[in-house]
Amino acid sequence: MSKEATDADVPPDAEGERYVVDRIEDGAWAVLEDRDGGTLDLPASWLPIGTEEGAVLLALVTNGASDRATSGDASSVRFVLDHDATRDRVERAASLRERLKRAPSGDLDL
């Protein structure tokens, strides 16, 4: 698994599961969150260089062919930073924060 993967390594039609980096614990473990709120703990060393909390990662699965060295098909997973999805996520969060700053005018009935 190459830690130096970039968006340039991702084919335009690439599909895979996207995860948000929830947190990195002690620099050793990363906690990723999927779109349903489930989490996945994995070694932080498996993430691309420069990965930070809040980043969106695309998990690309490569299915290998059978060969005599293995007892079957080999597959691998490579995580790639999705800079566009991360930027969109940050912009949506900023927009929500800005809307929350605007308090309603007038009296409130509770």
Secondary structure, 3 states (H helix, E strand, C coil): CCCCCCHHHCCCCCCCEEEEEEEEECCCEEEEECCCCCEEEEEHHHCCCCCCCCCEEEEEEEECCCCCCCCCCCEEEEEEECHHHHHHHHHHHHHHHHHHHCCCCCCCCC
